[in-house]
């Protein structure tokens, strides 16, 4: 799939300068494509080496082949366990495992694997995901009871109830939370040769969103830095630093910001007919390939759930409730190794917050309901983590937040139970209002995450530095 997309890009490029003629390099290109699709990565690297020797003037083909090699290396990292290792990890969580168990779980797609160089390799998070999937499908009532007893869920329920009670008819942001954030990116020693410049982008809060006040810069590890404009899809603070022998390269930034919650009563949302000629409607009901898409499966699913209902509010609610019943949260593959995330979620019936959001958005846009991506971090005390959600546009009301991956809450009050269909808590950090945007300054190499931006991005003149070459940490001080 990946190489077919890349070949298409090559074809588009060639079309601007005349037709690309058939030559001896095509054999290598086709071989690399086939090897990648079959998971024969060692063979693919050998073919790529031959391509570079035989077709040294085909710079675009070489660049694309190198990108595939990069992606295959990422797949190897995500699928690093053999059969013995994955069984050991499952038994730590669930007791003795039989061959029949493994066969059954694989047939249900609950135990994720790929064939790499002829060997079955299991996803690093397959064991913990298996426990989540078994809980969702086999022990649902027990799982829900455990969720409802979770102190974090109890705290979230109380917090969202305060937002609901404080929200007026105008649905203005309420219950603000002040924080001081210290974000650190640490490149491991000797990942970059001594004396070479390391380039780093760290997420920076949006400053113009109604729920989030402009951040106040406090300090940074480097005297020179660049904060991208608030209009950037991915807002970042950029720094550079020279690598030193046997020393980590550390980038750090500290700032203060305030985030607030917001709630719209679904029963009172004003919905006028959409102005289909408006820029908002055209932009936010369009596909953004490959991850916001109207494939046949997406269209069929959306139509089957929405039925004949053309009320945007009812359609949003139907979609949301379907996710709660049919799509459990599980740990995700890295997004850069998934060619089409909505299709993955439909096929495998699972996904993390961003994966669920991309399918949700694809379904809404296909039904003519404008929706835009929003992401950064969830930052409740003790549960700070990467997170993705979205905002839905209702003509006559404006943008309404929705978090598709959060649980229905344990309440007899329907508004509180379904809070996250049209509400958001105060513990958010918004850094992105779209996917696959550009960086300022430009990033020169293939991104570690080509769509989202939460952990940061790092590179040097020799190429991108992937997640196994550096680490990140967010520390938060909550102000009274």
C-alpha positions, 0 to 999 in steps of 0.5 A: 500500500505504501509503495503504491502511494509513493509511486503515485507521487512519483507519477505526479512529479513526472507528469510535470516534466514529461512522461516517465519512460520505462527503464531497467530501474522499474524491476527494482521498484516493483520488487521493492513494492512486492517485498514491502507488501509481503513483509520481506524487509531484508530482501527489500533492503537488498533490492534498494541497495541494488537500485542505488547502484544501478539507478543512481540518477533516479534520485526520486526512486532512491528517496522513496525506497529509503523512506520505505526502509525507514517505515519497515524499521518502524514496523520491526520496532512495533512488532518485536516479540516472537511467539515465546515472548508474547506467551510469557507476557500474556501468562503474566497477565492471565495465567496459563495459555494454550495453543488453542487460546493463541489460535482463537485470539488470532482468529478474532484479531485480538492478538495482533501479529505480522509476518516479517521475513517469514516469521510471525512477530507480535505487536509489543502491546498485544498482551495488554491489548488482549486483556482490554479486548477480552474485558470489553467482549467477554467481561463487559459488566465486570469491566464497567464496574471496575471503570466506575470504581476507578478513582480517576473516573470518579474525579472526572465525573465530579469535575464534569458535573461542576462544568455542566452546572457552571455552564450557562445558556451561552456555553462559555468556557468555565472552571479554569485550571492554571498550570506550569508545564515543563516539557523535556526532550532528551536525545540519547548519547551518541545518536548524533555525531559530536559537533553536529546540530540537533533540531528539535520541535516541542509542542506549544499551546495554542493561544487563540482558542476560547478554552485556552489562554495564551501561554506565558513563556518562563524559560528554555534550555536554549537562549535562541528559540522560535515559537511558531505562529498561532495559525500553525496547524501544529504549534511548536517551539523550535530549538537547536543544539550541538551534540557532544560525545557520550552526552545526551542532547537535552531540550527543555521549555517551561511555560504557564497556561490556563485551560477551561472546560466547556459544555453544550446542552445537546437538547438546546443546541441551535442548528440551522441549515448548513451554508454549503458554500461557506469556507468552513463547510467546504473545508471541514466536510472534505476528505484529507487523505489518507486518514480522513476518507470516505471509503466504501466501508466508511460510507456503509458504516455511517449510513447504517448507523445514521439511517434516514436521520438528517438531524446533525445533532442526532447523527452525532449522538448515534455515532458516539453511542455506536463507538461506545458499544462497538469500539474499545480503546486499545493501545495503538500501532505507531500511526506512520505504519498504518496506511489507512487508520479508519479502515484499520478501526473498522476491520479490527474493531478497536483503536486508541483516541486518535484512531477512533477520532479519525474514523468518527471524523470521516463518518461525520464529514461524509454525512455533511457535518463539519468537524475538525481535529484537535489534539495535544495532551490530557492533563488531569493530575496523575493521568497526563498523557497524549490525547486526541479529540475533535470539534463539530460545527453546528450552523447557528451554534459554532464549534462544539467539542467532542471526545469520542474515546472517553467513556460514558459516565456513571450517572443517571443524569443523561447530560452528565452520562453523555457529557463528552458528546458535546463537552470537554473537561478543563484538563487539556492542552491544545497544540494542534487543530489539524493533522499532517501540517507543516512545521516552522521552520520546515522539517527536512526528513520523514516525521516520526508521526506524519499526522499528529504532534504531541511528543515532539520531533527531532532530526539532524542533517543525517535524517530523522531521529525516531522514538527509539532514539530519544525520550520526552517528559511532561511535568505539571505544577497545578496552581491554586 
